[in-house]
């Protein structure tokens, strides 16, 4: 076998692989042995027809496709063993010569990891990110917890107000005539939810229980029902029930019910502490993102399309696995969102390009700064994995082979590169 490499534009390469005529003939014979049991010829029992007779009857090309399919994966893998080509896509195969008695030649068009020319990556200037938690944010968080612990009570001594949960009957009329789909009985409606067309819910504010009120609205021009678009309508409505949320009192008792603390002061202090931790984590991520974005913008690289497509497919596969864990199929997701597979794939492209560029510039920083990973750092990562998967460290070490070791060390180096560029960044 032999391999020729032709570098193409945009980090693409064309590999020409030649397999000897002897290996091809052997593969053709293997295809014959595999398929002969399915072939019948006059005068021969099924599976007993000689190869020469089958080829005479059906042509010499009869077994070529199976032979090629058997040879290509093995030849491709073997020729790339020990090769320094950094291939980042699946090969696009094209057979250029396939004939018994002659060498088998095929090409594989692949994407190579593009070269990165780093611009500025030290002392990047970014906007200062404030991680301060205000008293108002603490109060908002506490009030959300009150909302979560509110109970629903029935109201009988007042009219409807904004935010109420009501049960209503309604019937709609256009030009005095009831229209299809405009009637409902015992319909649950939260006032202010925006569930009905604009202007409807607001006019129920002030309505009293079991007293009919008229609601005058105009259907939007883009309403789904053609015969109602832009039409003025009157809805006769009757409110049968009003419910509201009753919030718990904000006191020590409330704090004890929703937390491990006995006083409201302690509870609020803990809320502030947790909000601060989250804001600081968000600020750290935002700072990393801003620094890496600046490095990408000042770097030069040419991403090959097959590399991006490979990343997109991986992202889609990961997404499908996540929603399946939630009991939803990708078909159901498309149905609910109105997306098509093509549109969904298209939407992943910017994120796929961003992921690739981030990794490439950080790999370039690793090389430029000669960042290395010590045995202690590698072992510390294995300890984290053992803790995460609740396994003995020795078992983890048994599972981590040469390839996995290389990947883990590369990931550690990338994280060290992130820490390096972020620590050198300057806030404006």
C-alpha positions in Angstrom: 0.0 0.0 0.0 1.0 3.6 -0.5 -0.2 7.1 0.5 0.1 10.4 -1.3 -1.1 13.6 0.3 -2.1 16.7 -1.6 -2.8 19.8 0.5 -5.8 21.8 -0.8 -7.2 25.2 0.1 -9.0 26.0 3.4 -7.2 23.3 5.4 -8.4 20.5 3.2 -6.3 17.6 2.0 -6.8 14.9 -0.7 -5.3 11.5 0.3 -4.6 9.0 -2.5 -4.3 5.5 -1.2 -3.2 2.6 -3.4 -3.8 -1.1 -2.5 -1.9 -3.8 -4.3 -3.5 -5.9 -7.0 -2.9 -9.0 -4.9 -4.8 -7.6 -2.0 -7.7 -6.5 -4.3 -7.9 -10.0 -5.8 -8.0 -11.5 -2.3 -10.8 -9.1 -1.3 -12.7 -10.0 -4.5 -12.4 -13.7 -3.7 -13.6 -12.9 -0.1 -16.6 -11.1 -1.6 -17.3 -14.2 -3.7 -17.1 -16.5 -0.7 -19.4 -14.2 1.3 -22.1 -14.0 -1.4 -21.9 -17.3 -3.3 -24.5 -19.0 -1.1 -27.1 -16.5 -2.3 -26.4 -17.1 -6.0 -28.0 -19.7 -8.3 -26.9 -20.6 -11.8 -28.5 -23.2 -14.1 -26.8 -26.6 -13.7 -25.3 -25.8 -10.3 -26.7 -26.2 -6.8 -27.2 -23.0 -4.9 -23.9 -21.8 -3.5 -21.9 -24.1 -5.7 -21.4 -22.0 -8.9 -17.8 -21.3 -9.6 -16.6 -17.7 -9.4 -15.6 -17.6 -13.0 -19.0 -18.8 -14.1 -20.8 -16.1 -12.0 -18.5 -13.4 -13.4 -19.2 -14.6 -16.9 -22.9 -14.5 -16.3 -23.1 -11.2 -14.3 -19.9 -9.4 -15.2 -16.5 -9.2 -13.4 -17.8 -6.2 -11.5 -20.2 -8.5 -9.6 -18.0 -8.5 -6.4 -16.2 -5.2 -6.8 -18.4 -3.1 -4.5 -18.2 -5.6 -1.6 -14.4 -5.9 -2.1 -14.0 -2.1 -2.1 -16.1 -1.8 1.1 -13.9 -4.4 2.8 -10.6 -2.8 1.7 -11.3 0.9 2.2 -11.7 1.1 6.0 -8.7 -1.1 6.7 -6.4 0.6 4.1 -7.4 4.1 5.3 -6.7 3.3 8.9 -3.5 1.5 8.2 -2.0 4.2 6.0 -2.8 6.9 8.7 -1.2 5.0 11.5 1.8 6.9 12.8 1.1 9.7 10.3 1.3 13.2 11.5 -1.8 14.4 9.7 -4.3 15.9 12.2 -7.6 14.9 10.5 -10.7 16.6 12.0 -13.5 15.2 9.7 -14.9 12.0 8.3 -13.3 11.2 4.9 -15.1 11.8 1.6 -14.2 8.6 -0.4 -14.0 8.4 -4.2 -12.8 5.3 -6.0 -10.6 6.1 -8.9 -9.4 2.6 -10.0 -11.1 -0.7 -9.3 -10.3 -3.6 -11.6 -9.2 -7.2 -11.0 -5.5 -7.7 -11.6 -4.7 -4.0 -11.1 -3.9 -1.9 -8.0 -7.0 -0.6 -6.2 -6.8 3.2 -5.9 -9.2 5.5 -4.0 -9.0 9.0 -2.6 -10.2 10.4 0.7 -10.9 14.1 1.0 -10.5 15.2 4.6 -10.3 18.4 6.7 -7.1 19.0 8.6 -6.8 21.0 11.8 -6.2 24.5 10.6 -3.1 26.5 11.6 -3.7 29.4 14.0 -1.9 32.6 13.8 -2.3 34.2 17.3 -2.6 37.9 17.6 -2.7 39.6 21.0 -3.6 37.2 23.8 -1.9 38.7 26.9 -3.1 41.7 28.9 -6.5 41.7 27.0 -8.6 44.7 28.0 -12.2 43.9 29.0 -15.1 45.7 30.6 -15.3 45.4 34.4 -18.0 43.0 35.5 -19.8 44.0 38.7 -20.7 41.0 41.0 -22.2 43.1 43.8 -25.5 41.9 45.1 -27.9 44.7 46.0 -30.5 44.7 48.8 -33.2 44.9 46.2 -32.0 41.6 44.6 -32.1 39.9 48.0 -35.7 41.2 48.5 -36.7 40.0 45.0 -35.3 36.5 45.8 -37.0 36.3 49.1 -40.3 37.4 47.6 -40.0 34.8 44.9 -39.7 32.2 47.7 -42.8 33.7 49.2 -44.6 33.3 45.9 -43.5 29.7 45.7 -44.9 29.1 49.2 -48.1 31.1 48.7 -51.5 29.4 49.1 -54.5 29.9 46.8 -57.6 31.2 48.5 -61.1 31.8 47.1 -62.3 35.4 47.2 -66.0 36.2 47.6 -66.2 39.8 48.9 -64.7 41.8 46.1 -64.5 42.3 42.3 -61.8 41.0 40.0 -58.4 42.7 40.1 -55.2 42.2 38.1 -53.4 38.9 38.9 -56.5 37.1 40.0 -57.1 33.5 38.9 -60.7 33.4 37.6 -63.2 30.9 36.2 -65.4 32.4 33.5 -68.1 31.8 30.9 -67.8 33.7 27.7 -69.4 34.0 24.3 -68.1 36.2 21.4 -70.2 38.0 18.8 -69.3 39.8 15.6 -72.0 42.1 14.2 -74.4 40.5 16.7 -73.8 36.9 15.5 -72.0 34.3 17.6 -68.9 33.0 15.8 -67.4 29.5 15.9 -64.8 28.9 18.6 -65.9 32.0 20.5 -67.6 30.2 23.4 -66.2 28.8 26.6 -67.6 27.6 29.9 -65.8 27.4 33.3 -62.7 28.6 31.6 -59.7 29.2 33.9 -58.1 32.6 33.2 -55.4 34.4 35.1 -55.9 38.2 34.7 -52.8 39.7 33.2 -51.5 36.5 31.8 -51.9 37.6 28.2 -53.7 34.4 27.3 -56.5 36.2 25.5 -56.4 38.8 22.7 -55.2 42.3 23.7 -57.7 44.3 25.8 -59.8 41.3 26.9 -58.4 40.6 30.3 -58.0 44.2 31.3 -61.8 44.8 30.8 -62.6 42.0 33.3 -60.9 44.0 36.1 -63.7 45.2 38.3 -66.2 42.5 37.2 -68.3 41.1 40.0 -69.1 37.4 40.6 -72.0 36.0 38.6 -72.7 39.4 37.0 -72.5 39.5 33.2 -70.1 42.1 31.6 -69.4 43.0 28.0 -65.9 43.0 26.7 -65.2 44.9 23.5 -62.1 44.0 21.5 -60.7 44.0 18.0 -59.0 40.9 16.7 -55.4 41.6 15.5 -54.8 41.8 11.8 -52.5 38.7 12.0 -55.1 36.6 13.9 -55.0 32.9 12.9 -58.7 32.8 11.9 -59.1 34.5 8.5 -62.8 35.5 9.1 -61.9 37.3 12.4 -58.8 39.2 11.3 -59.3 42.9 12.2 -62.9 42.4 13.2 -64.5 44.2 16.2 -66.2 41.7 18.6 -68.2 41.8 21.8 -67.8 39.1 24.4 -70.5 38.5 27.0 -68.6 37.2 30.1 -69.6 36.0 33.5 -67.1 35.5 36.3 -68.0 32.5 38.5 -65.0 32.3 40.7 -62.1 34.5 41.9 -59.0 33.2 43.6 -55.9 34.9 44.7 -52.5 34.0 46.1 -52.0 34.6 49.8 -48.4 35.2 50.6 -46.9 34.0 53.9 -45.9 36.7 56.3 -42.2 37.6 56.1 -41.0 36.7 59.6 -38.9 34.3 61.5 -41.5 31.6 61.2 -41.4 31.9 57.4 -37.5 31.7 57.4 -37.7 28.5 59.5 -40.1 26.9 57.1 -38.1 27.6 53.9 -34.6 27.2 55.2 -32.4 25.8 57.9 -32.2 29.1 59.7 -34.3 30.2 62.7 -34.4 34.0 62.0 -35.3 36.1 59.0 -32.0 38.0 59.4 -30.0 34.8 59.1 -32.1 33.6 56.1 -31.6 36.9 54.2 -27.9 36.7 54.9 -27.8 33.2 53.4 -29.8 34.3 50.4 -27.3 37.2 49.8 -24.4 34.7 50.2 -25.8 32.4 47.6 -26.7 35.2 45.2 -23.1 36.5 45.6 -21.6 33.1 44.8 -23.8 32.8 41.7 -23.0 36.3 40.5 -19.3 35.7 41.0 -19.4 32.5 39.1 -21.4 34.2 36.3 -18.9 37.0 36.3 -16.0 34.6 36.1 -17.6 32.8 33.1 -18.4 36.2 31.4 -14.8 37.3 31.9 -13.4 34.1 30.4 -15.9 34.5 27.5 -14.9 38.1 26.9 -11.2 37.3 26.9 -11.4 34.3 24.6 -13.7 36.3 22.2 -11.0 39.1 22.0 -8.3 36.5 21.3 -10.4 34.8 18.6 -11.1 38.2 17.0 -7.3 39.0 16.8 -6.3 35.6 15.6 -6.3 34.2 12.1 -7.5 30.8 11.1 -9.4 29.2 8.2 -12.0 26.7 9.4 -12.7 23.9 6.9 -16.4 23.3 6.4 -16.3 19.5 7.1 -14.7 20.3 10.5 -17.6 22.6 11.4 -20.1 20.1 10.1 -18.6 17.4 12.3 -18.9 19.6 15.3 -22.5 20.4 14.4 -23.4 16.7 14.2 -21.8 16.1 17.6 -23.7 18.9 19.1 -27.0 17.6 17.7 -26.3 14.1 18.9 -25.6 15.5 22.4 -28.8 17.5 22.3 -30.8 14.5 21.2 -29.4 12.4 24.1 -30.3 15.2 26.6 -33.9 15.5 25.5 -34.3 11.8 25.3 -33.3 11.7 29.0 -36.3 14.0 29.6 -38.6 11.6 27.8 -38.8 13.7 24.6 -37.9 12.5 21.1 -36.3 14.8 18.5 -39.4 14.4 16.3 -41.6 15.7 19.1 -39.2 18.6 19.7 -39.4 19.6 16.0 -43.2 19.3 16.2 -43.4 21.5 19.2 -40.9 24.2 18.0 -41.8 24.1 14.3 -38.2 23.6 13.4 -37.0 21.3 10.6 -33.8 19.2 10.9 -32.1 21.4 8.3 -33.1 24.6 10.2 -32.0 23.1 13.5 -28.6 22.1 12.0 -28.2 25.6 10.6 -28.9 27.2 14.0 -26.0 25.2 15.5 -23.4 26.5 13.1 -22.4 29.7 14.9 -22.0 27.9 18.2 -20.1 25.1 16.5 -17.7 27.6 14.9 -17.3 29.4 18.3 -16.4 26.1 20.0 -13.8 25.2 17.4 -12.2 28.6 17.4 -12.1 28.7 21.2 -10.3 25.4 21.3 -7.9 26.2 18.5 -6.8 29.6 20.0 -6.3 28.0 23.4 -4.3 25.2 21.9 -2.2 27.8 20.3 -1.7 29.6 23.6 -0.6 26.2 25.2 2.0 25.9 22.4 3.1 29.5 22.6 3.5 29.5 26.4 4.9 25.9 26.5 2.2 25.0 29.0 2.8 21.4 30.3 0.8 19.1 32.6 2.5 17.6 35.6 1.9 14.1 36.9 0.4 15.6 40.0 -2.1 17.6 38.0 -3.0 14.6 35.9 -3.5 12.4 39.1 -5.6 15.2 40.7 -7.9 15.1 37.7 -8.2 11.3 38.0 -9.1 11.8 41.7 -11.9 14.2 40.7 -13.2 11.6 38.2 -13.1 8.9 40.9 -15.1 11.1 43.2 -17.5 12.1 40.5 -18.2 8.5 39.4 -17.9 7.1 43.0 -15.2 4.7 42.0 -11.9 3.6 43.4 -9.0 5.6 41.9 -7.3 2.3 40.9 -10.3 1.3 38.8 -10.2 4.7 37.1 -6.6 4.3 36.2 -7.3 0.8 34.8 -10.0 2.3 32.5 -7.8 5.2 31.3 -5.7 4.1 28.3 -3.1 5.9 26.2 -5.8 7.8 24.1 -7.8 8.8 27.2 -4.6 10.0 29.0 -3.7 12.2 26.0 -7.2 13.7 26.0 -7.3 14.4 29.7 -3.9 16.0 29.6 -4.9 18.2 26.6 -8.0 19.3 28.5 -6.0 20.2 31.6 -3.6 22.2 29.5 -6.5 24.0 27.8 -7.9 25.0 31.2 -4.4 26.2 32.3 -4.4 28.3 29.1 -7.7 29.8 30.1 -6.5 30.7 33.5 -3.3 32.2 32.0 -5.1 34.5 29.6 -7.8 35.5 32.1 -5.3 36.3 34.9 -3.3 38.5 32.5 -6.4 40.4 31.4 -7.0 44.0 32.4 -10.3 45.4 33.3 -11.2 48.8 31.9 
